[in-house]
Structure formats: C-alpha cells, structure tokens
Amino acid sequence: MKVPRSEQTMNYISTRGQVKPIAFQDAVLMGLADDGGLMIPESIPNVTDTLDAWRELPYAGLAFEVIRRFVTDIPEDDLRSLIDKTYGPDYFVNDTAAEADRDVALVVQTGDVFILELWHGPTLAFKDVALQLLGNLFEYILTRRGGKLNILGATSGDTGSAAIYGCRGRAGIDIFVMHPHGRVSPIQEHQMTSVADENVHNIAIEGSFDDCQNLMKSIAGDLDFKRKYSLGAVNSVNWARVLAQIVYYFHGAFDVRKRTGAKAIRVSVPTGNFGDVLAGWYAMKMGAPIEKLILATNENDILARFYNTGDYSLGREVIKTLSPSMDIQVASNFERYLYYRVGGDADKLREMMARFAKTGSLSVEPDRDGVVDADFIAARADTEQVLKVIGKFYQQYEYVLDPHTACGVCAAEKLREERGGLGNPPRHADDLPILCLATAHPAKFPAAIAQATGRGDLAKHPAIEAMMHKPTRCKILPNDKQAVRKYIIETLG
Ligand SMILES: *Cc1c(COP(=O)(O)O)cnc(C)c1O
C-alpha cells in the first residue's frame, strides 16, 4: 500500500496564485497566504483503492493514513507519533465516558438519523479535533526550526477555549486571547480563564467582540510588530485545521455504512466559516463514500442562499442566535471552494474576490436544472425550529442536541421531507442514511437547552462543573491598541 515518498511530494499553493508552491510545514506557519488568499494542496489525492484497507482502522491510524497523503515534508514516523499523541488518552482528559466510548468521532443512532459526536475532546467542541493537532504541529515545527510563535486571537466566547487548549503548555508558543469583558457566558469565561499554564494569557477587553477583533487586526496588521514578536494565528483558514477534519468524514461514513449496509451516506454539517463542510467536500473528492453534503445554517444564511441560488451576498448584519459559533457574516473558508468552482483559475478568483470586497456580492451560474452544485444541498434552520427539534429529540430519544448540532438535524429533516426540493432534480436516493455532525456538547449551552426542553438540569457535564470551581486568571484592559501591545511586550519580556 505504501507509495515511495519521492513519487508524491505534496506542495501548497495559494487560491490567488501569487505565492510560490511551498511545503506543508511552511503553509501551516503561513496561515493566511501572503497574497491574501488561502493555501490549498496542489492536488487532491484519490484514495478509492485503499478504502477497504482503511475501514477497520482505529481513529488515529486512519488519521495517519489520510494526513500523510497531504504531508510529505515530515518523516512518517514523526507524523505517526504526532498523531498518536494528539488523539491518545490525553485527548479525552475531560471525558468521563467509558473507555470503549472514547472515540474522537463517536457514532450514535437516534431514531433514523446517526449522530457523529465530535465533542469528546478537552473543550467539548469539535474544534478540538483540529486545534489539538495544530498545537502539536506548531510545537513540532518550532522545536525543529527553532524560534517562537505568539498566537493572538479574538473570541466572542465560544471558540477561544479550543484555541487555548490547543496551545496550552506547548514549547515555543505563547497564546493571547481577547474576549469582550463581561459579555461572554460564565461557562465560556471559565473555560478560557481557568487554564493555569504559563503560556496562556487571557485578556478581557472593556468593549465588544468587534472591538476585540479590530484590536487583533490592527495589532497583527502592523507588520513590524508582527515580525518582531512572531505573531501567528490559529483561525480556521489554517490548512492544517481543514486537513484534520477530513479524517472524521471517512471514519463516520465507514461506521454508518457498516451498520446499515448502505453504499454511501449523506452528511449534515452545521456551518459557519465553511471549514468543517469544506473538509467533508475534500473527503468526497478523495473518494469517501459520501453522496451529498447537507449544509445547514442558522439565520445567518449566506451559504444556504448561495447553494440554493448561486448568489453569495452579504446580509445586513450578523444576527445573534442560539448557535453563536455559526453567527457569521462571511465564511472565511469559502474562497477555497470557489477556487475549485472556477476551475482553479486564480486570476478569475482574484477578480471575483475583488468584486465581492467592493460590492458585497458575487455569483455563479446554476446548471440547466437550477442546481448550483450537485455535491451540496443546503437549508437554514431558524431559532424556533432549533428549539423544537431539541425538544423533540429529548422527548423521543432522551438525546440532548446542542443548538449547533440541532441546526444540522433540522436541515436534514427538512430536506428529507421536501424530497428533492431546493432546486435539485427529483431523486430516488432518499433512503440513504444521514449522519449529522454533533459539533458541541449541550452542556456548553444550558440556557438554550432549558428553553427548548423546559428543564434546567439536562445540560450538564462533569468536566464543566469541575471547571467552574477552578481559580481563574485574566487581565482586564481598556479597548486600546497601545495598552494591548504594551501588555504583550511586557508579558513576553
Ligand atoms: C465553529 C463551530 C461551527 C461551525 O464550523 P465552521 O467550520 O466554522 O463552519 C459549528 N458548531 C460549533 C459548535 C462550532 O464551534
């Protein structure tokens, strides 16, 4: 099964075509491409011939097989131990599940849908799957090359913790995460500020999330400062994050196929920045037995509108919903998809992105049947529908969905009812099993669960309860660039 390495060097290019091809490790350190685009592999490996051999692999083994197709500049033994370490026993440090259930991506059946629980990691959210690997990769690269990386991030509350847990205690890395002071939930705040590692620095900004994001952009946008203090980012445009997520699409598809005997499955993905569902699309292109991706949004539905009409146009503003990690204005990973959509024509893509920057809108032509892309079907779930499906799943199956996962379940149910609706030609494949990605544990969103079920005692997890009693550490700073810069400089000594 092993192909000699020399035959398959994988380089990375930018969607905007103005970065020389570089190796994986350089692409990981680069994050956003230097020409403003996103880094992508120069080809997508086809693994159809190896699927049979992959089916029974444990998660880390499968991750190694998938990832090594994209990573040819790290020796295989190193890559394997890096991945084994990432998804080894420490990954489940907060999980009280039985040993047998300790799966990075655990399939459970509820009624006629399957749920892929991706929240068994340290912060109870699917982002751990990628950020734990990214943290290990950074550490590996820095140890070998020397040097330091200082991560600067801004969070509205929910995703900061996964970034912090990905970087905590890693050699060569310091991480600074800004959140709006007093405007994140107590659980979110504790998840971030109870981490005691010396390389973790929480900053509560006296301002809004937008203020935090503007501070980050203006500090990282100062190139002298950025270079001098080796500022980096862990946001979802980093290719390594997409790569890590490809793995569980294979894993989930194998598992559901084994249980049902179906030839292929559909996967429903609660979507915000398009990183997760893009990983599913790569898995499909590689040959994973996935027939379609169901793209689910909340009221912030720019992507659902795109896949139903071909028109990608900004909404007026971000709407706050029960699924905050999907409250986005533009989807930062969508550019990768568009690149393939225009046939890999970087010039054309640059033109489209420039037009979008100027007008807030771009579009592609649907086919004669009105289908924008046969690989996707898309639907939006609004707050009322989300609450209803959480209530229904609890009553019927005693299974508690978090509000993000519930968007995906809603979209899947809706599309099944509509049978071939949404501009797609009528299909006869409606009996294909559906796998819904569960992106967070409900205990992270107790208010929504109480509202949906009428019960305040369902959204619980021992890891969260334990964390609420830990001491916290956080620096409160004014909404002022100089103050934040000064804090970073002093902290780094
Ligand atoms: C980040 C996140 C999402 C959205 O994932 P994208 O890759 O941004 O599309 C969905 N659910 C949860 C819980 C998240 O944290």
The ligand as a MOL file (V3000), in Angstrom:
LIG
                    3D

  0  0  0     0  0            999 V3000
M  V30 BEGIN CTAB
M  V30 COUNTS 15 15 0 0 0
M  V30 BEGIN ATOM
M  V30 1 C -17.0590 26.5870 14.7570 0
M  V30 2 C -18.3310 25.8380 15.0250 0
M  V30 3 C -19.2440 25.5150 13.9840 0
M  V30 4 C -19.0570 25.9650 12.5530 0
M  V30 5 O -17.9700 25.3510 11.9290 0
M  V30 6 P -17.2700 26.0300 10.6420 0
M  V30 7 O -16.0960 25.2000 10.3570 0
M  V30 8 O -16.9220 27.4270 11.0570 0
M  V30 9 O -18.2810 26.0160 9.5410 0
M  V30 10 C -20.3640 24.7700 14.3140 0
M  V30 11 N -20.6080 24.3830 15.5910 0
M  V30 12 C -19.7660 24.6780 16.6090 0
M  V30 13 C -20.1100 24.2180 17.9770 0
M  V30 14 C -18.6010 25.4130 16.3710 0
M  V30 15 O -17.7920 25.7030 17.3820 0
M  V30 END ATOM
M  V30 BEGIN BOND
M  V30 1 1 1 2
M  V30 2 1 2 3
M  V30 3 2 2 14
M  V30 4 1 3 4
M  V30 5 2 3 10
M  V30 6 1 4 5
M  V30 7 1 5 6
M  V30 8 2 6 7
M  V30 9 1 6 8
M  V30 10 1 6 9
M  V30 11 1 10 11
M  V30 12 2 11 12
M  V30 13 1 12 13
M  V30 14 1 12 14
M  V30 15 1 14 15
M  V30 END BOND
M  V30 END CTAB
M  END
